[in-house]
Amino acid sequence: MNAQLQPTGSAYFIAKETEKPENHTLSVLVDNEPGVLARVIGLFSGRGYNIESLTVSETEHEKHLSRITIVTRGTPHVLEQIKHQLER
């Protein structure tokens, strides 16, 4: 990523106009338990990221795993922030 970021005087950086928003599809494997979907969605809404599409499906019943597939729109920098937060 060769984007140049401009400091704004806060904890956030503003991307220059050279970064164009694009659609990205993220697939996350999570424990199938109450509250997990709400935490993932809250990550997006709390930071002002929009969700274009959302699909949730159980993948392995015995292991209690589900896959959350999210389509979102943003710059490569925003996508890296989202992925970093999802890994936590």
C-alpha positions as CSV (number, residue, x, y, z in Angstrom):
1,M,0.0,0.0,0.0
2,N,1.6,3.2,-1.1
3,A,-1.0,5.6,0.3
4,Q,0.2,8.7,1.9
5,L,-1.8,9.6,5.0
6,Q,-2.1,13.1,6.4
7,P,-2.0,13.7,10.2
8,T,-5.2,15.5,11.4
9,G,-4.1,16.3,15.0
10,S,-6.1,13.3,16.3
11,A,-5.6,9.6,16.6
12,Y,-6.9,9.1,13.1
13,F,-5.4,9.8,9.7
14,I,-7.2,11.0,6.6
15,A,-6.4,9.2,3.4
16,K,-5.5,11.4,0.4
17,E,-7.8,11.4,-2.6
18,T,-5.6,8.8,-4.3
19,E,-7.2,6.0,-2.4
20,K,-10.5,5.0,-4.0
21,P,-13.2,3.2,-2.1
22,E,-13.8,-0.4,-3.4
23,N,-16.1,-3.3,-2.4
24,H,-14.5,-5.9,-0.3
25,T,-15.8,-9.3,0.9
26,L,-14.7,-10.5,4.3
27,S,-15.3,-14.0,5.6
28,V,-15.0,-14.6,9.3
29,L,-15.2,-18.0,11.1
30,V,-16.6,-17.5,14.6
31,D,-17.9,-19.5,17.6
32,N,-21.6,-20.1,17.2
33,E,-22.8,-18.5,20.4
34,P,-25.1,-15.7,21.5
35,G,-23.7,-12.2,21.0
36,V,-21.0,-12.9,18.5
37,L,-22.9,-11.5,15.5
38,A,-23.7,-8.4,17.5
39,R,-20.1,-7.8,18.4
40,V,-19.0,-8.1,14.8
41,I,-21.7,-5.8,13.5
42,G,-21.0,-3.4,16.4
43,L,-17.4,-3.2,15.2
44,F,-18.7,-1.8,11.9
45,S,-21.4,0.5,13.1
46,G,-19.4,1.9,16.0
47,R,-16.8,3.1,13.5
48,G,-19.2,4.3,10.8
49,Y,-18.4,1.6,8.3
50,N,-21.3,0.5,6.1
51,I,-22.3,-3.1,5.5
52,E,-23.5,-3.7,1.9
53,S,-24.3,-7.4,2.4
54,L,-24.3,-9.8,5.4
55,T,-24.7,-13.6,5.4
56,V,-24.4,-15.9,8.4
57,S,-24.4,-19.7,8.2
58,E,-23.5,-22.5,10.6
59,T,-20.5,-24.4,9.1
60,E,-19.8,-27.2,11.5
61,H,-22.6,-28.1,13.9
62,E,-20.4,-30.4,16.1
63,K,-17.7,-27.7,16.5
64,H,-20.3,-24.9,17.0
65,L,-18.8,-22.7,14.3
66,S,-20.4,-20.2,12.0
67,R,-19.2,-18.2,9.0
68,I,-20.1,-14.5,8.7
69,T,-19.6,-13.1,5.2
70,I,-19.7,-9.3,5.0
71,V,-19.5,-7.1,1.9
72,T,-18.3,-3.6,2.8
73,R,-17.0,-0.6,0.9
74,G,-13.9,1.4,1.7
75,T,-10.4,2.3,0.9
76,P,-7.6,-0.2,1.3
77,H,-6.6,1.6,4.5
78,V,-10.1,1.2,6.0
79,L,-10.1,-2.4,5.0
80,E,-6.9,-3.0,6.9
81,Q,-8.4,-1.3,10.0
82,I,-11.5,-3.5,9.8
83,K,-9.4,-6.7,9.4
84,H,-7.2,-5.7,12.3
85,Q,-10.2,-5.2,14.5
86,L,-11.8,-8.5,13.5
87,E,-8.6,-10.4,14.5
88,R,-8.9,-9.2,18.1
